[in-house]
Amino acid sequence: MFLARLQIVFLLLWLFAVGPARACQICIPFPTESLADHLLKSSAVVLARENPDAPFTLQTTKVLGGDSSPPSLELFLDSQGRRILANDEEKSIICVYQPAQDPPAWRRVGLDHGALRPLVEEILRQRSHWENQPDARPRFFAPYLRHPDPQIATLAHLEVGRAPYSQIRDLAGAIPTTEIRKYLANIRYAEWHALYILFLAQSQDSEDKRRIVEAVESNAKFSLTLQTAAWATAFIETERSAGLDRLDELYFSNPQRTRQEMDAIHAACSVQGTNSPKGLQDRILESYRLALTHHADLAPRIVADLTKWKRADLADSIVSLLQTPSVAFTPEENLQLRAYVRGNTPDPAHHDPDHPSPRRSYLWLAVGLLLLPYLFRGIRSTPS
């Protein structure tokens, strides 16, 4: 009986001193690979047409880059592709050999009918230049955003769309504002609307700014998440601190907002905080502090930004959050938050939730001492 009571007391003391473990899984988005990606990681790039001696298979007709004597081309030619080639002798299929695949294999990456081949050859010539100057790659593709060939236009959108936001700002002039408005009104271009929205934010037209404000207000009113991140990014771009004030009212101070909505608004703040002057970053930290009060589950993503920006401003808020029993994190998230606290407080033993404060330690020591008489009473009453 005595041993059981003793175990319970020390178990309670240990639980309150150490605290519960918490954490989170962070998802990393992977962008769609572009035609240029496939070309640049290949050891051979060729043009191919149907092999007359082996119907429904392809044979190399011209080597465009890489190994001048590539492995034998072993690819099946489907019926649709066969008809396309049969109806136009000028058309060819662009194939790449990718040795990094397991096993190494050939892959079809495009259909050339005159316009694509010169671009493919130029991409291959740019390989070393882009390795040394990555910023040159999106600039190269920006003029192709309006190309009439869907393959080339799609390639350009993929390349420009995943560029750093600071570059997207600079490349907005690649498409006239009048055309951006038409693209945004056309559902056929819905896949690229986010890019067009970011371009629209560079417009100086008051009607475009009004449209951005109306989109943000509408998304908030109806709890929409489609393109909410892009509209919020554009909103901060055009309205700056005033835009963040409104996002605080609509989202950060509203605990009823869904996680999907808050993820979108956070994404906008994260992009702007990374690519804007320190003054706007300071203002974003105020919104983050508010978010930690009403949307604690955003803490891991916020801490990721703070770490990237080398900002210790919210360390105390994270400490308070970790010490709030009603807020739970996954083990991974918990480690992430605690690492941020340890790296951004002058006295980790005082601030780190892993180290109980002296006041809490003394409190539980006193509780233990008060319980000791009951423990010894249990010893005396235990039959021998």
N, C-alpha and C positions, 0 to 999 in steps of 0.2 A: 504493500500500500504506500509506504514511504517513498520507495523508488519511483512508483508511478507518479505521485504528486511532484516529486523533484523533477522528473522528466518534463512534465507539463509546464512547470514554472520556467525552466530554462528554454524550452521550446518557444514559449510566448515571448520571452526576452529576446531570443535570437531573431524571431520573425519581425518584431517591431524595430529592432536595431538594423537589420539588413534591408527589410522592405521587400515588396514583391518584385519579380522580374517582369519587364515589359519590353516590346520591340515591334518591327514592320518590314514588309517585303516591298522593295522599290522596283517598279517596272521600268525597263529601259527600252524605248521604241527603236526599232530598226527600220531605216528608210528603205523603200523599194530600190533594188539595184537598177541602174540605168544602162543603156546600151554602151555608154562609155566605160562603165565599170567592167562589163564583160570583155570589152576590147582590151583594156589596159592590163587585165590579169591573165590574158591568154598568151600562149607561146606561138600561135599561128592564127592568122586571119585570112580567109579565102572567100572567093566567089565560087558558087557551085550551081550546076544545072543537072538535069536528069541524065543519068548514065544510059546511053542508048543500048548498051549491051546488057544492062541489068535494070529493067523497068522498075519504077518505084524506089529507086535508090539514087543518091547524089554522087557526083564526081567533081573534083576541083577543076575549075576552068582558069582561075587566075589567083596568084598569091598576092595579097595586099600588104601584108606585113608579118614580121616575125620570122620564124624558121622558113627558109626558102625551099626546104624539102620536108614538109610536114608529114605526120603519119597518115596512113591511108584513111580517106574519108569514109566513114561507115555510118550513114544516117538514112533512115527511112523517109521517103517522100510520099506524103499523104495525097489523096485524090484531089483535094482542093488546090494544093500547091502545084500539083502536076498540071492541072488545067490552066492555072495562072501562067506558068512557064510556057506551056504549049501555045497559048494565045499571044505571047509577046516574046520574041527572041531577044529583046534588049534587056529583059528582066533577069535577075539572078538572085539567089539566096545567099546571104552573108552568114558564114559559119565560123566559129572560133574553136580552137583546141585548148582546153583548160587542163593542164597537167596536175593542178592542185586538187582536182576532184578525186574521189576514191570510188572506183578506179578512174584514171584520166579518161576524158571523153570529149567528143565533139558536141557542139551545141549550135542550133540555129538561133540567130539573134536579130535578123532583119531581112526585109525584101528590098533589093535595090532596083530602081527603074530609072537611074541616071543621076538623081540628086543626092542619094545617100552615100554612094561610094566615095566621092570627093571629100565629104565630111569625115567619113571613116578614116581615110588616109591622113587627113589633117589632124584628127584626134591622136593617131598613132605617132605623128611627128611631135606633138605637144607633150608627150609622156614625161620626158626628163624636165621640161620647163615647169610643168605643174607640180612635179615632186619637189622642186626647189621653191616655187612660188604658188602655193595652193590657192591664194586669192585670185590668181589669174584665171582659174578654171571657170568659176561662175561668170566672170566678165566675158569670157570667150563665148559662152552659150547664150548670153542675154539677147543678142540680136536675132537669135533663131526662135524666140518665143512666138513670133507672129508668122512663122514659116507655114506655107500652105500644105506641106507634106506632114500628115499626122504623126508619122514616126519621128520626124525631126523636131516637131513642136513638143511632143511628149518628152523626148530626151531633154530638150532645153528646160521645160518646166520642172522636171525632176532635179536637174542640176542646180538651177537657180533657187528652187523652193527649199532645198536643204542647205543653202548657204547661210553663214552667220547673219543675224538680223541686221547688223551694221552694214553689211554689204547689200542686203535686200533694199535697205533705204536708198543706197546710192544707185541701184539698178532700176528703180521705179520708172525712170524716164524711158526705159526700153519699150514700153507700151504707152501710147497716148492715153490721157485720162478719158477721152471720149470713148475709146475702145474698151477701157477697163469697165466703164459703166455698162456697156453692152454685154460684156462677158458675165458680169454679175447678174444681169437680168436673164441670162440664158442658162437653163437647167442643164444643157449639154456640157457646159463647162464647170459643173458643180464640183468636180474633183479638184479643180484648181482655184476655187473661190477664195480659199484662205490666202493664197498668194496675192490675188487681185485686191483683197481687202487691205493687206499690208501696203500694197502699192498705192491704193486710194488714200491712205493716211498721209502720203506725201503731197497730196493736192492742196493747193492754196484756195480752192474754190469754197465759198461759204456753204454752198448746197451740199458739197461732198462731206464737209464737216457736220452739217446738220443730219445727213443720212447716217453717219457713224453714231451720233448721239441717239438717234431714233432706234437704230438697231440694238444698241446696248439696253436701252429702256424697254424695248419690246421683249428681248430675250429674258430680262429680269422679270417682267410682268408675267410671262407665260412659262417661266422656268425651263427655257430651252437651252440645249447644250450644243446644237449644231453650229459650228463656226463661232461659238461664244468666245473662245480664246483669241481668235483672230480679231473679232470686233473689239474686244476689251484691249488688246494690244494697240489697235489703231486709236481707240478712245484715249488711252494714256499718251500716245504719241501726239495727238492734237490738243488735248486739254491739260496735259501735265498734272500738276498737283490738284487742280480742280477736278480732273477726272478721277483721281484716286479718292478724293473726298466723296464723290458720288458712289464709287465702288464700295467704299466703306459703308455707306448707308444701305446700299442695295444688297451687299453680300457679306462682307467681313463682320458686320455687327448683327447679322441676322442668323441665329442658330438654326432656323428652319430650312436653310438652303441645303440641297443634296450634295453628296460627295462629288458627283460628276460636275455639278455647277462650280463647286469650289476648286476642283482640280483645274478647270478651264480658266478661272480667274487667277489662280495662282500661277499658271503657265504664262499668262500675259505679264504679270508682275515680275516673274523670274526673267523673262526675256528682256524686259525693259530695264530691270535692275542690273543686268549683265552688260547692257549695251548703251547705257545712258550716263550722263555726268553724275558725280558723287551727290550733288544736291538732290536729284530725283531719287537716287538710291536711298538717301537718308529718309525721304518721304515714304518710300516703299516700306522701309523698316517700321514706320509707325503703323502702317496697315498690317504688317506681319504681327506686330505686338497685339493688335486688336484681334487678329485671326487666332492667335494662341489662346485667347480668352473664350471665344465662341466656337472655334473649329479646331480643337486640340489635335484631331487626327491629321491635320496638315503639318504638324510639328516636324516630322522627319524630312519632308520636302523643303520646308523653310530652313531647317538646319543645313541641308545640303547647299542651299543658296548662300547662307551665312558663311559656311566654310569656304566656298568658292570665292566669295567676295572678301574673305579675311575680315569679317566684322564680328566683334565680340559683344555688340550692343545688347543682344537679347539673351545673354547667358543667364541673368537672374530670372527672366521669365521662364526659361527652360527648366531651371532648378525648381521653381515653384510648381511647374507642371509635373515634373517627375515626383514631387512630394505630395501630389494630389491623389488620394486613394481612389477617387471615382474615375480617373483617367488611366486607361491601360494601353500599353504598347506591346508589340511583339518583341521577342528577345533581340532580333536584329536591330529593330528601331531603338530599343532601349540602349544598346551598346553605342549606336550612332549618336544619340542625344547626350549620353554621359561622356563620350569622347569629346564632343563639342564643349561641354561644361568644363571638363578637366583642362582643355587647351586654352580656355578663355577666361579663367578666373585666377586672381593672384594667389589665392589660398585654397587649393583644392580640398584640403582636409576640412575646411569650413563650408565650402559651397557644394562640393560634389555629393550628390545623393548617396553615393556608395559609402560615404563616411558619415555616420550619424552625428548630429550636432551634439556638443557637450551637454546642452540642456536636456536633450532627449535621453542621452545616456544616463545622466544623473537621475532623471525621473524614474527610469526603469530600475536603476540600482536601488532607489528608495523603495519602490514597489516590492522588489525582491526581499529587501530587509524586513519590510512589514509582514511579508508572508512567512518569514522564517519561524516565528513562534508557532504558527499552525503546523508547520512541517515537523518541528520538534515535538509538538503535542501528539502528532500522528506516530512519532517514534515511541513515545512513552505508552501510548494506548495499544501499540501493536503487541499481540500475544507472543510470548517467547516460545 
